[in-house]
């Protein structure tokens, strides 16, 4: 009987190990998005911009069929002239189109046709990521 009580335990209890691994996993999942913030530095100033910035125009169509260029409401019959004024001579203008899901497909196509008629090839649709 005494022999059984002094016998070494041959199995390792994995439950505490799994608990620690799960806690570390949760900590890394929470802290990982914070790590992509970048490095805080103060850049020197220059009068010459060496990096070519891409010109962006944001078009928004709400559920009432109102069209906005950036934050300014524009009637659809004036949309072409307003975009042309905002657009510079750069050929790399990108237009992003945000449309409410309840807006009819025809309205969105009309706005896209106006953008394409101006010779703007970079047209992106803004969507919301799926919620899991």
Biotite code that builds the C-alpha atoms (Angstrom):
import biotite.structure as struc

atoms = struc.array([
    struc.Atom([0.000, 0.000, 0.000], chain_id="A", res_id=1, res_name="UNK", atom_name="CA", element="C"),
    struc.Atom([2.819, 2.361, 0.843], chain_id="A", res_id=2, res_name="UNK", atom_name="CA", element="C"),
    struc.Atom([4.356, 1.656, -2.535], chain_id="A", res_id=3, res_name="UNK", atom_name="CA", element="C"),
    struc.Atom([1.350, 3.168, -4.360], chain_id="A", res_id=4, res_name="UNK", atom_name="CA", element="C"),
    struc.Atom([1.460, 6.467, -2.444], chain_id="A", res_id=5, res_name="UNK", atom_name="CA", element="C"),
    struc.Atom([5.134, 7.099, -3.279], chain_id="A", res_id=6, res_name="UNK", atom_name="CA", element="C"),
    struc.Atom([4.748, 6.247, -6.940], chain_id="A", res_id=7, res_name="UNK", atom_name="CA", element="C"),
    struc.Atom([5.565, 9.110, -9.335], chain_id="A", res_id=8, res_name="UNK", atom_name="CA", element="C"),
    struc.Atom([2.799, 10.609, -11.346], chain_id="A", res_id=9, res_name="UNK", atom_name="CA", element="C"),
    struc.Atom([3.313, 9.502, -14.953], chain_id="A", res_id=10, res_name="UNK", atom_name="CA", element="C"),
    struc.Atom([0.875, 11.960, -16.578], chain_id="A", res_id=11, res_name="UNK", atom_name="CA", element="C"),
    struc.Atom([1.331, 15.720, -16.886], chain_id="A", res_id=12, res_name="UNK", atom_name="CA", element="C"),
    struc.Atom([-1.709, 17.845, -16.146], chain_id="A", res_id=13, res_name="UNK", atom_name="CA", element="C"),
    struc.Atom([-2.259, 19.928, -19.322], chain_id="A", res_id=14, res_name="UNK", atom_name="CA", element="C"),
    struc.Atom([-5.115, 22.109, -18.042], chain_id="A", res_id=15, res_name="UNK", atom_name="CA", element="C"),
    struc.Atom([-2.915, 24.853, -16.479], chain_id="A", res_id=16, res_name="UNK", atom_name="CA", element="C"),
    struc.Atom([-0.758, 24.921, -19.610], chain_id="A", res_id=17, res_name="UNK", atom_name="CA", element="C"),
    struc.Atom([-3.810, 25.346, -21.856], chain_id="A", res_id=18, res_name="UNK", atom_name="CA", element="C"),
    struc.Atom([-5.136, 28.118, -19.583], chain_id="A", res_id=19, res_name="UNK", atom_name="CA", element="C"),
    struc.Atom([-1.886, 30.053, -19.873], chain_id="A", res_id=20, res_name="UNK", atom_name="CA", element="C"),
    struc.Atom([-1.771, 29.626, -23.659], chain_id="A", res_id=21, res_name="UNK", atom_name="CA", element="C"),
    struc.Atom([-5.343, 30.883, -24.044], chain_id="A", res_id=22, res_name="UNK", atom_name="CA", element="C"),
    struc.Atom([-4.692, 33.922, -21.834], chain_id="A", res_id=23, res_name="UNK", atom_name="CA", element="C"),
    struc.Atom([-1.587, 34.764, -23.881], chain_id="A", res_id=24, res_name="UNK", atom_name="CA", element="C"),
    struc.Atom([-3.560, 34.330, -27.096], chain_id="A", res_id=25, res_name="UNK", atom_name="CA", element="C"),
    struc.Atom([-6.220, 36.773, -25.898], chain_id="A", res_id=26, res_name="UNK", atom_name="CA", element="C"),
    struc.Atom([-3.569, 39.304, -24.857], chain_id="A", res_id=27, res_name="UNK", atom_name="CA", element="C"),
    struc.Atom([-1.885, 39.119, -28.272], chain_id="A", res_id=28, res_name="UNK", atom_name="CA", element="C"),
    struc.Atom([-5.210, 39.399, -30.111], chain_id="A", res_id=29, res_name="UNK", atom_name="CA", element="C"),
    struc.Atom([-6.065, 42.574, -28.202], chain_id="A", res_id=30, res_name="UNK", atom_name="CA", element="C"),
    struc.Atom([-2.630, 44.167, -28.467], chain_id="A", res_id=31, res_name="UNK", atom_name="CA", element="C"),
    struc.Atom([-1.884, 43.269, -32.120], chain_id="A", res_id=32, res_name="UNK", atom_name="CA", element="C"),
    struc.Atom([-4.017, 46.035, -33.702], chain_id="A", res_id=33, res_name="UNK", atom_name="CA", element="C"),
    struc.Atom([-2.300, 48.590, -31.478], chain_id="A", res_id=34, res_name="UNK", atom_name="CA", element="C"),
    struc.Atom([1.113, 47.602, -32.803], chain_id="A", res_id=35, res_name="UNK", atom_name="CA", element="C"),
    struc.Atom([0.346, 48.821, -36.354], chain_id="A", res_id=36, res_name="UNK", atom_name="CA", element="C"),
    struc.Atom([0.160, 52.438, -35.264], chain_id="A", res_id=37, res_name="UNK", atom_name="CA", element="C"),
    struc.Atom([3.645, 53.197, -36.474], chain_id="A", res_id=38, res_name="UNK", atom_name="CA", element="C"),
    struc.Atom([6.519, 55.142, -35.046], chain_id="A", res_id=39, res_name="UNK", atom_name="CA", element="C"),
    struc.Atom([5.914, 58.647, -33.718], chain_id="A", res_id=40, res_name="UNK", atom_name="CA", element="C"),
    struc.Atom([8.455, 61.022, -35.239], chain_id="A", res_id=41, res_name="UNK", atom_name="CA", element="C"),
    struc.Atom([8.573, 64.711, -36.061], chain_id="A", res_id=42, res_name="UNK", atom_name="CA", element="C"),
    struc.Atom([9.468, 65.133, -39.715], chain_id="A", res_id=43, res_name="UNK", atom_name="CA", element="C"),
    struc.Atom([11.390, 68.175, -40.928], chain_id="A", res_id=44, res_name="UNK", atom_name="CA", element="C"),
    struc.Atom([9.502, 70.661, -43.059], chain_id="A", res_id=45, res_name="UNK", atom_name="CA", element="C"),
    struc.Atom([10.202, 71.363, -46.702], chain_id="A", res_id=46, res_name="UNK", atom_name="CA", element="C"),
    struc.Atom([8.765, 73.766, -49.235], chain_id="A", res_id=47, res_name="UNK", atom_name="CA", element="C"),
    struc.Atom([9.058, 71.122, -51.956], chain_id="A", res_id=48, res_name="UNK", atom_name="CA", element="C"),
    struc.Atom([6.784, 68.099, -51.820], chain_id="A", res_id=49, res_name="UNK", atom_name="CA", element="C"),
    struc.Atom([8.846, 65.151, -53.021], chain_id="A", res_id=50, res_name="UNK", atom_name="CA", element="C"),
    struc.Atom([6.054, 62.585, -52.757], chain_id="A", res_id=51, res_name="UNK", atom_name="CA", element="C"),
    struc.Atom([3.346, 62.803, -55.387], chain_id="A", res_id=52, res_name="UNK", atom_name="CA", element="C"),
    struc.Atom([0.004, 62.691, -53.625], chain_id="A", res_id=53, res_name="UNK", atom_name="CA", element="C"),
    struc.Atom([-2.923, 60.950, -55.227], chain_id="A", res_id=54, res_name="UNK", atom_name="CA", element="C"),
    struc.Atom([-5.975, 63.146, -55.686], chain_id="A", res_id=55, res_name="UNK", atom_name="CA", element="C"),
    struc.Atom([-9.089, 61.583, -54.184], chain_id="A", res_id=56, res_name="UNK", atom_name="CA", element="C"),
    struc.Atom([-12.719, 62.534, -54.599], chain_id="A", res_id=57, res_name="UNK", atom_name="CA", element="C"),
    struc.Atom([-15.397, 60.925, -52.449], chain_id="A", res_id=58, res_name="UNK", atom_name="CA", element="C"),
    struc.Atom([-18.885, 60.629, -53.937], chain_id="A", res_id=59, res_name="UNK", atom_name="CA", element="C"),
    struc.Atom([-21.729, 59.676, -51.614], chain_id="A", res_id=60, res_name="UNK", atom_name="CA", element="C"),
    struc.Atom([-25.288, 58.758, -52.609], chain_id="A", res_id=61, res_name="UNK", atom_name="CA", element="C"),
    struc.Atom([-27.722, 58.587, -49.701], chain_id="A", res_id=62, res_name="UNK", atom_name="CA", element="C"),
    struc.Atom([-31.023, 56.727, -49.533], chain_id="A", res_id=63, res_name="UNK", atom_name="CA", element="C"),
    struc.Atom([-32.893, 59.877, -50.656], chain_id="A", res_id=64, res_name="UNK", atom_name="CA", element="C"),
    struc.Atom([-30.850, 59.896, -53.909], chain_id="A", res_id=65, res_name="UNK", atom_name="CA", element="C"),
    struc.Atom([-28.895, 62.996, -52.813], chain_id="A", res_id=66, res_name="UNK", atom_name="CA", element="C"),
    struc.Atom([-25.391, 63.084, -54.260], chain_id="A", res_id=67, res_name="UNK", atom_name="CA", element="C"),
    struc.Atom([-22.499, 64.547, -52.269], chain_id="A", res_id=68, res_name="UNK", atom_name="CA", element="C"),
    struc.Atom([-19.049, 65.405, -53.575], chain_id="A", res_id=69, res_name="UNK", atom_name="CA", element="C"),
    struc.Atom([-16.816, 65.135, -50.527], chain_id="A", res_id=70, res_name="UNK", atom_name="CA", element="C"),
    struc.Atom([-19.206, 66.803, -48.023], chain_id="A", res_id=71, res_name="UNK", atom_name="CA", element="C"),
    struc.Atom([-21.009, 69.152, -50.423], chain_id="A", res_id=72, res_name="UNK", atom_name="CA", element="C"),
    struc.Atom([-24.494, 68.241, -51.708], chain_id="A", res_id=73, res_name="UNK", atom_name="CA", element="C"),
    struc.Atom([-24.668, 68.529, -55.499], chain_id="A", res_id=74, res_name="UNK", atom_name="CA", element="C"),
    struc.Atom([-27.627, 68.057, -57.869], chain_id="A", res_id=75, res_name="UNK", atom_name="CA", element="C"),
    struc.Atom([-26.923, 65.155, -60.215], chain_id="A", res_id=76, res_name="UNK", atom_name="CA", element="C"),
    struc.Atom([-27.231, 67.412, -63.280], chain_id="A", res_id=77, res_name="UNK", atom_name="CA", element="C"),
    struc.Atom([-24.299, 69.523, -61.949], chain_id="A", res_id=78, res_name="UNK", atom_name="CA", element="C"),
    struc.Atom([-22.207, 66.555, -60.824], chain_id="A", res_id=79, res_name="UNK", atom_name="CA", element="C"),
    struc.Atom([-19.997, 66.498, -63.917], chain_id="A", res_id=80, res_name="UNK", atom_name="CA", element="C"),
    struc.Atom([-18.999, 70.170, -63.633], chain_id="A", res_id=81, res_name="UNK", atom_name="CA", element="C"),
    struc.Atom([-18.349, 69.943, -59.885], chain_id="A", res_id=82, res_name="UNK", atom_name="CA", element="C"),
    struc.Atom([-16.103, 66.895, -60.285], chain_id="A", res_id=83, res_name="UNK", atom_name="CA", element="C"),
    struc.Atom([-14.296, 68.612, -63.157], chain_id="A", res_id=84, res_name="UNK", atom_name="CA", element="C"),
    struc.Atom([-13.611, 71.666, -60.950], chain_id="A", res_id=85, res_name="UNK", atom_name="CA", element="C"),
    struc.Atom([-12.302, 69.510, -58.084], chain_id="A", res_id=86, res_name="UNK", atom_name="CA", element="C"),
    struc.Atom([-10.166, 67.474, -60.404], chain_id="A", res_id=87, res_name="UNK", atom_name="CA", element="C"),
    struc.Atom([-6.810, 68.922, -61.324], chain_id="A", res_id=88, res_name="UNK", atom_name="CA", element="C"),
    struc.Atom([-4.918, 68.196, -64.494], chain_id="A", res_id=89, res_name="UNK", atom_name="CA", element="C"),
    struc.Atom([-3.459, 65.084, -62.884], chain_id="A", res_id=90, res_name="UNK", atom_name="CA", element="C"),
    struc.Atom([-4.439, 61.895, -64.629], chain_id="A", res_id=91, res_name="UNK", atom_name="CA", element="C"),
    struc.Atom([-4.286, 59.806, -61.455], chain_id="A", res_id=92, res_name="UNK", atom_name="CA", element="C"),
    struc.Atom([-7.478, 61.072, -59.845], chain_id="A", res_id=93, res_name="UNK", atom_name="CA", element="C"),
    struc.Atom([-9.258, 58.351, -57.888], chain_id="A", res_id=94, res_name="UNK", atom_name="CA", element="C"),
    struc.Atom([-12.980, 58.543, -57.185], chain_id="A", res_id=95, res_name="UNK", atom_name="CA", element="C"),
    struc.Atom([-14.504, 56.552, -54.347], chain_id="A", res_id=96, res_name="UNK", atom_name="CA", element="C"),
    struc.Atom([-18.251, 55.925, -54.484], chain_id="A", res_id=97, res_name="UNK", atom_name="CA", element="C"),
    struc.Atom([-20.216, 55.285, -51.299], chain_id="A", res_id=98, res_name="UNK", atom_name="CA", element="C"),
    struc.Atom([-23.853, 54.416, -51.877], chain_id="A", res_id=99, res_name="UNK", atom_name="CA", element="C"),
    struc.Atom([-26.555, 53.399, -49.432], chain_id="A", res_id=100, res_name="UNK", atom_name="CA", element="C"),
    struc.Atom([-27.653, 49.800, -49.921], chain_id="A", res_id=101, res_name="UNK", atom_name="CA", element="C"),
    struc.Atom([-31.232, 51.007, -50.563], chain_id="A", res_id=102, res_name="UNK", atom_name="CA", element="C"),
    struc.Atom([-30.237, 53.199, -53.531], chain_id="A", res_id=103, res_name="UNK", atom_name="CA", element="C"),
    struc.Atom([-31.477, 51.709, -56.822], chain_id="A", res_id=104, res_name="UNK", atom_name="CA", element="C"),
    struc.Atom([-28.858, 50.221, -59.104], chain_id="A", res_id=105, res_name="UNK", atom_name="CA", element="C"),
    struc.Atom([-29.778, 52.649, -61.895], chain_id="A", res_id=106, res_name="UNK", atom_name="CA", element="C"),
    struc.Atom([-28.871, 55.685, -59.796], chain_id="A", res_id=107, res_name="UNK", atom_name="CA", element="C"),
    struc.Atom([-25.461, 54.239, -58.983], chain_id="A", res_id=108, res_name="UNK", atom_name="CA", element="C"),
    struc.Atom([-24.836, 53.441, -62.660], chain_id="A", res_id=109, res_name="UNK", atom_name="CA", element="C"),
    struc.Atom([-25.776, 57.031, -63.604], chain_id="A", res_id=110, res_name="UNK", atom_name="CA", element="C"),
    struc.Atom([-23.188, 58.413, -61.187], chain_id="A", res_id=111, res_name="UNK", atom_name="CA", element="C"),
    struc.Atom([-20.586, 55.926, -62.434], chain_id="A", res_id=112, res_name="UNK", atom_name="CA", element="C"),
    struc.Atom([-21.307, 56.921, -66.058], chain_id="A", res_id=113, res_name="UNK", atom_name="CA", element="C"),
    struc.Atom([-20.701, 60.585, -65.228], chain_id="A", res_id=114, res_name="UNK", atom_name="CA", element="C"),
    struc.Atom([-17.362, 59.714, -63.612], chain_id="A", res_id=115, res_name="UNK", atom_name="CA", element="C"),
    struc.Atom([-16.312, 57.535, -66.557], chain_id="A", res_id=116, res_name="UNK", atom_name="CA", element="C"),
    struc.Atom([-17.331, 60.239, -69.066], chain_id="A", res_id=117, res_name="UNK", atom_name="CA", element="C"),
    struc.Atom([-14.752, 62.538, -67.459], chain_id="A", res_id=118, res_name="UNK", atom_name="CA", element="C"),
    struc.Atom([-12.015, 60.042, -68.290], chain_id="A", res_id=119, res_name="UNK", atom_name="CA", element="C"),
    struc.Atom([-11.484, 58.934, -64.706], chain_id="A", res_id=120, res_name="UNK", atom_name="CA", element="C"),
    struc.Atom([-10.482, 55.287, -64.797], chain_id="A", res_id=121, res_name="UNK", atom_name="CA", element="C"),
    struc.Atom([-9.870, 54.760, -61.090], chain_id="A", res_id=122, res_name="UNK", atom_name="CA", element="C"),
    struc.Atom([-13.307, 54.309, -59.555], chain_id="A", res_id=123, res_name="UNK", atom_name="CA", element="C"),
    struc.Atom([-13.628, 52.385, -56.316], chain_id="A", res_id=124, res_name="UNK", atom_name="CA", element="C"),
    struc.Atom([-16.725, 51.264, -54.463], chain_id="A", res_id=125, res_name="UNK", atom_name="CA", element="C"),
    struc.Atom([-16.654, 51.769, -50.697], chain_id="A", res_id=126, res_name="UNK", atom_name="CA", element="C"),
    struc.Atom([-18.206, 48.924, -48.726], chain_id="A", res_id=127, res_name="UNK", atom_name="CA", element="C"),
    struc.Atom([-18.489, 47.917, -45.111], chain_id="A", res_id=128, res_name="UNK", atom_name="CA", element="C"),
    struc.Atom([-16.671, 44.762, -44.038], chain_id="A", res_id=129, res_name="UNK", atom_name="CA", element="C"),
    struc.Atom([-18.780, 41.748, -43.101], chain_id="A", res_id=130, res_name="UNK", atom_name="CA", element="C"),
    struc.Atom([-19.462, 41.411, -39.407], chain_id="A", res_id=131, res_name="UNK", atom_name="CA", element="C"),
    struc.Atom([-18.671, 37.956, -38.129], chain_id="A", res_id=132, res_name="UNK", atom_name="CA", element="C"),
])
